[in-house]
Amino acid sequence: MAQWNAGYVADISYTTGFYREITPAWMGFAALLLGHRAADITRPFRWAELGCGQGFTATVAAACHPQAEFWGFDFNPSHIDNASHLAAAAGLGNLHLREAAFADLAAAPDGALPQFDFIVLHGIWSWVSAEQRAHLVRFIRRHLAPGGLVYNSYNTLAGWAAMLPIQRLIRRWLTQNPLPALEAAAGVIKYLQDLCKTDAAFFQQNAAVVGRLEKIGTLDPRYFVHEYFNATWEPTGFDLVSADMEEARCGFIGSATLVDNMDAVAVPPGVGKVIARTGDPVTRELLRDLGAARAFRRDLYRRGTDQPLAGEHMAMLEAITITGTGSEREPDIQFQTGIGYVTPKAEIYGPVLERLTRGPLGMRELRAMPALRDQPMAEALQVVGFLTAGGLAHPTPADRLDHASVAAALALNRQIGLGNERGGNTHFLAAPRIGSALAIDPVEAMILPELSAEGPLDVATLAARVLAILAQSGRSVMKDGTVVPDPAAARASMTETVTRIVAERVPLFRRLGILEGG
């Protein structure tokens, strides 16, 4: 009799993460930069995630877009239970969470599920069997609307091939040591790290594998378990994935990792020249993976790959707006690319970053800035691409904040804060201005209700509240990753943190719709 989990880890829940690239705001923006339309997300639309895990990204997106329908499917009942509890507590009636295997979804009767404008699969494809992938293809073929977008991320052979024998060794170790997942994780990590110290020729010839194994002990053990313990672990190539997606009537349009679409910084110059004289689009993607030794792809596919008229596309580009994320104030900014780090030109990016500290920036205003005034649209788009890919800004779907989305996000964020009070460690708050989430210090979520109050904010009272919450849950004040044991020093450190939050973060929270008044 087949196991219900089909060889996938089910005795330990996956980590709770937020993935900006699967939000409708990011997918639509990426599609636009790649020359394609996406659904208008200021109107009603439908989005679905296959294998939603803890469902946190779906929950944030549902709060940011109360006019839309969001669906999350996962075969693990613990995941759906946890996600449903948070969604219900936040009052999100537009989020539908279902416990279902991929086979169940593929075989659902006609009319049981709607057509979707967005379908996303994050970290699913190379961790499930060919049979499960066939179910995914069938679901997409049946339920993606014409013009709809699919996001599919997976491990690639170019970056992971050398780890294949290690994963097989892990699977053999597990058969010889049938332990609970977390206990097994600790044992297998020690086994691998000890093995690395031997004179095995494999490790001498694969330095990248040694580096990867040395870092394994620093990972969340739940991530390690879900990455390596599954019966199926198949890093793959773009040629195979794109062929499957063609079966779903979807064509590849580019990467949701925006810098991967810029060959000048995505691959070394020599490889870029080979790509430029290669006519076959599938071969070009394989070359890009080899050029950057790319380990992970975030592919975007579209049902229907005809592009809009040039004038229509230009009008859509001119309507782009970006909003700063608070990181634009950081010193020594660099952008990570496929071939290393790029330092932005101060004469171009300096004025743009300063302008972003004051609120959303539209494309027309950006192109009118002195360094870009006489440049073609492509130069402004490159600036926008780097800023958003680097997390300094985020695409902004609507010209103004919608009261309903602010109210829904505030309700969710209060639940996140309550969870942090009770011992949780969620590092994101829903930000409806950008249709995404903002990375935060968990302290910020703890005092969100107080930050929402009208009138002046008393730093000493806020700091005392956080200290009391930490004490009640048995936690300590941390500074630079270390516990602050002295009560006076802890109080001073927390006062300093809250002072910074009030001065710098509260205005940002208002701009992003995390707090009202933006």
N, C-alpha and C positions, 0 to 999 in steps of 0.2 A: 504493500500500500504506500502511495506517495506521501511524503511529509508535507504538511500544510505550508511550511515555510520555503519549500522548493530549494533547500540548501543555503538559504540566506540566513544570516544571524538574526535570531529573534528573542534570545533569552536576556538581552540587554538592550535598552533603548539607545537610539542614536543621539548625538549631541544636538543641542538647540542652537541653531545658527540663523543668520540673516544673510541672504544672497541678493544683492542689488540687481544683478544681471537678469534675474527672472521676473522682476517687477514689470508690469505693463508700461510704466513710464520709461524705464531703461530700454526695454525691447523696442518700443515704438521709436525712440530717439535713435537707437543704433540702426534700425531699418532705414530711417530717414537719411542718416549720414551715408548709408550704403546705396541710396538712390531709390528706395522703395516706400510705398505707403504702408501705414498700419492703421488699425481701428482708431477712431477718434475717442480717446479715453476721457474726454470731458462729457461724453454722452454715455448712455448705458452700453455695456459690453459684457462678455463672458470670458473668464480665465480659468484654466484648470491645471492642477499639478498632479502628475502621476508619480507616486512614491513621495508623498509630502513630508514624511518623517514627523517631527514634532509640530509641523505646520506653522512655524512662527512667521516665515515670510508671507505666507498666504494670509495670516491674521493681520499683519501690518498693512498689506496691500488692501485688504477688505475695509479696514478702518479708514484708509486714505481715499477710498473710492466708494462711498456708500451707495452711489447710483448704479453700481455694477454688481454682477454675480460672480462669486469666487467658489471654486470647488477644489477640495483636496481629497485625494484617494491614497490609502496606504493599507497594506495587508496586516500590519502589526496593530492589534487592538490597543496596546498601551499608548502608541503614538496618537491614535485617533481620540482616545479617552483624554489624554493630556491637552491636546489641541482644542477639543470640544469644551473642556472645562474653562479654558482661558477665553475662548470666543463667547461662551454663554455669560461669563462674568462681566465681559465688556459690552454685552448687549449687541453683538454683531449678527443681525438676522440675515445678512447677505452672504454669509460664509457657510457653505454646505460641506460637511466633513463625513466621509464614508469609509468604513472598513471594507475593503474589497481587494481581491487579488487581480492581477492584470488579466488573467484568463476570464474572470467574472466580468470585467469591464468590456473586454473584447466581444464577449458573447451576450451582452445586455440586449434585451428586445428593442426593436425600433421604437423610438419615441421615449424610451426610459431615461435617456440623457440628452441634453440639448447640443446644439452646435456651439463651438467655442471660437473666439477670436484669437486667443492665445492658449497654447498648450506647452507646458514646460516639464522637462525631465532633468533634474539636477543630480548628478552622481548616481545614475541608475544603470545606464547602458552597459558599461564594461564590468558590472558586478552581478549581472544576471545571465541566465542561460540563453542559448539561441531560441529555445521555445518561448521563453518569456519576452524576448525581443520581438518575436513574431506577433505576440499578443499586442505589444505596444504599437507596432506598425498598423495592425488592423484597427486599433482604437483611433489612431490619428487619421487614418484613411476615412473612417466613418464619421468622425466628430469634429474635424477641423473645418471651419467655414472657409469659403473661397476668399482669398486675400489674407487669411489668417497666418499667424507666425508660430513656429515651433522653435523652442530652445532645447538643445540636447547637448549635455556636457559629458565628457568621458575621458578616461586615461588613454594616452596614445602610446604606440609601440616605440616611437622615437625617443621618448623620455623614460619609458618604463621597461623596455625589453630586458635589461640586465637584472631586473628584480623578479623576473618570472621564476628562475630556479629557487630564489629565496622564498617566494610565496608557496611554492610546492613543498619546500622543506618545512615551512610553518604548518601546512596541512598535515604532513606526516607526523610532526611533533604532537599535534593535537590528537591524532588517532591513538598515539601511544600514551598520551597524558590527558584522559577525559576529565577535565576540571571545569568548574564554573568559569564563565567568560573572563571576568576580571582577574581571577586567580591565574588562569591560563595565560592571560596577557603578560602579567609580571614574569611568569616562568619563561615564556618564549622570548621575551625581550632580553632577559639575562642570557639565555642560551645563544641567541644571535650575536649579542655584543661580545660574549666570550669567544665565539667562533671567529669573529673578526680579528681577534688578537693572535690567531694561529698563523701558520705560514702557508695557508691555502693560496694557490696561484690565482684562483678566481678573484679574491679580494685585491691581490696585487695588481691585477689587470683591470679592475673596475673600482677606481677610487671613489666615483660618485655613489656607488652602493655603500661603501664604508661610511661616507659622510651621512647618507640617509639613515643608516642603522645607528650611528652614533647619536642622532637626534631623536630616535624613536622614544627614548625614555622621557623626553620632555613633552610628548604629545598627551592629549587627553586619552586615557586608555579606551574610552568608548569609541573614539575615532579610529584608533589602532585596530580594535576588534572588527569594526564594520569595514575597514579598508582591506584587511588581509585574511580574515577568518572564513569568508564565504567559500562555499564549494566551487563557485564559478568566479574567476578573477581573470579577465581577459582584456588587457590593454589592446587596443585595436588601431586600425588605420582609417583615415578619412575615406579611402576608396570603398571600403566595405560599408561604412556607416551611410555614406551618401547613396550607395546603391539601395540600401534598405529604405532610406527616406524617399527615394524615387518610387518605390512600391507604394508608399503612402501618398503619392502624387504631390510631393513637396520638392522644391528646388533650393539649393544652397545659395544664400545671398551674402554671407560674410560671417564675421565673428562678433559676438557680444563683448569680447575683450578688445576694446577699440583700438589699442595700439597694435594688435596683431594684424590689423588691416592696413598698416602703414609699413610697406616693405623697407623704406629707408631706415627704420629703426627696429623692425621686427626680425630681420635676418642680416647676416654679414654682407658686405658689399658684393663679394664674389658670387654668393648664392643669389643675391638680388638680380645680378646680370643674367644668370641662368634662368631665373623665373621670368624675366622680361622677354626672353626669346622662346619661352615655352607656350605653345598654343593651347594645350589641353588643360582645362581648369582643374581636373582632379589631380593631375601630376603637379600642378603649381602648388596645391595645398600640401601634398606629400613633401615637396621640396621645402616649403615653409616650415613644416614640422622638423625636418632634418636640420635645416639651417639654424634653428633656435633650440634644438634638442628639446622640443616642446613636450611637456609631460601631460598637459591637460588642455583640452579644447572646449570652447563654449560656442558651438555652432548655432547659427540662425538659419532656419529654412522658412520658405513661404509657399503657400498654395497659390500658384500663379506668379510667375517671375517677370511679367511685363512691367516696365517702369513707366511712371507718369510722364507726361509731356514736359519738356525742358522748362517751360515757363511755369507750369504748375509746381514742379519740384523746386524751382528757385523761390517761388512765393512761400512754400513751406519752410525752406531753409531760412528765409528772412524773418519768419515768425518765431524762430528758436529763441528761448529765454533760458538762462542759467542762473543759479543761485548759489552763493558761497556756503560752504559747510562749516565754517569756523576754522578750518585748517589753512585758510589763505593767509593767516597772520604768522604762520610758522617760518622760522629762518632757514636758510640754506635748503630751499626746496629743490628736489630732483624728481624726475619722472622715471619710473622703472619700465624698461622695454624688453623685448626678446633678446637683445644683445648687450644689456647692461643698463646703466643709468645715464640719463640725459639731463644736463643743466639748462634750464630755460634762459632765454636771452632777457636780461633785466630790462632793456629798453622797450620790449614788447610786453612781457608778462608783469612787470612791476606795476604799471598804471592799471592794468586789468585787475590784478589781485587787490590793489588798494580800493578800486571801485566796487569790487564784490563785497567788501566789508560793510558797505552801506545799503545793500539790498540787491534784488534781482537785476540782471543785466541782459537787455535784449540785443539781438544780432545787429539791428540797425545802429544802435548806440555803440556797440563794439566796433563795427566797421568804420565808424566816424572818428575813432580815437586816432591820434596823430600817427602812431606807428603802423596802423592798418588802413589809413584813409585812402591811399592810392594803390592798395593791393587787391588782387582778385579775391573772390569769395573763398577759394581754396585755402588761402592763408588764414582767414578768420576761422574756417572750419577746423584747421589743424590746431589752432589755439584752443578752441572749444573742446576738441577731441582730447588733447593732452590734459586740460584742466579737469575734465570729467573723469577720464580714465585714472588720473592721479588722485582722485577723491577730494580735490580742492573746490570743486563746484559740482552741481548736479543739474541735469535737465529739469525744466520746470514746466509741467503740462499746461497749467492754467494761468491766466493773467492775474487773477485775484483769488484769495482764499475763500473757499466755500464754507459757510457756517456749519453745514451738516458734517463735512469731513473733519473740521476742527473739533466738533463735539464728539464724534466717534473716536477720533485719535486720542482725545483727552481721556475718554472713558477707558480705552485700552491702556494708555500710559499709566493711569492710576492703578490698574491691576498689575502692571509690571512693577510699579513702585511698591505695592503691597507685597508682591512676591519677593522682592529684594529685602523688604523689612523682615520677612519670615525666614530668611536664610538663602534666598535665591541669589543669582549673580548674573542677571540679564544686563547686557551692555548696549542695548538699543532702545530708542523711543521712536514711535511712529511720527513722521513729519509730513503732514498732508500737502504742504506747499510744493514738495518735490515728489510726492507719491512714493516715498521710500522711508527709510529709517536713518536716524542719526546715531552714530556711535557715541556712547556716553560713559562717564564714570557712574557706577551703580548708585553712588551717593546722590547724584542729580535726580534719579527716579524716586529715591526715598523722600525727598522734600518737595516733590512736584506739587502736591496740594497746597503747600505753604507758598510756593512760588507763584501759584495761580491767584492768590488772594490779592484783593485791591489794597492800595496804600503802600507805604514804605516797608521794606524788608529788613528785619532786625537780624544781623549776622550772628550775634551771640546766641539768640534763641534758636536759630536754625542749626547752628553747630551743636548746641546742647541736645537738640532733638535727635540728630544723627548719632551722637555718642550714646544716647539712651537706647536707640534701636540696636546698635551694634552690641551693646552690653547685654540686652535681653536675648539676643540670638547667639551669644557666646563668641562673638567675633571681636577683632581688635582693629585699631586704626593702623593702616599700612602707609608707608612712605618709601618710594623707590623700591618696592617689592619686599620691604622688611617691616616687621611689627614694631610699633612705637610703644614700648612698655611703660614709660613714665607718664602718669596721668596728666601732668601739666604740659608736657611736650605733646601728648596726644591731643589735648584741647587746643593748643596753639596751632598744631598742624591742621586740625579740622577747621578751625577759624579761618586759616589761610585759604583752605580749599573752598569754603563757602563764600568767602569774600570774592574770590576769582569767579565763582559761579554767578554771583549776583551782578558783578561788574561786566563780565564778558559773555556769559552763556545765556542769561535771561533775555537780553536783546536778540540774540541769535534764535532762541526758542520761539520768541514772538514772530520773528520773520518767517520761520519755517512752519508756523501753525501748531507747534508743540504746546505753546501757551496762547491764549486768546490775546488779541490786541495788535496783531501784526498787520 
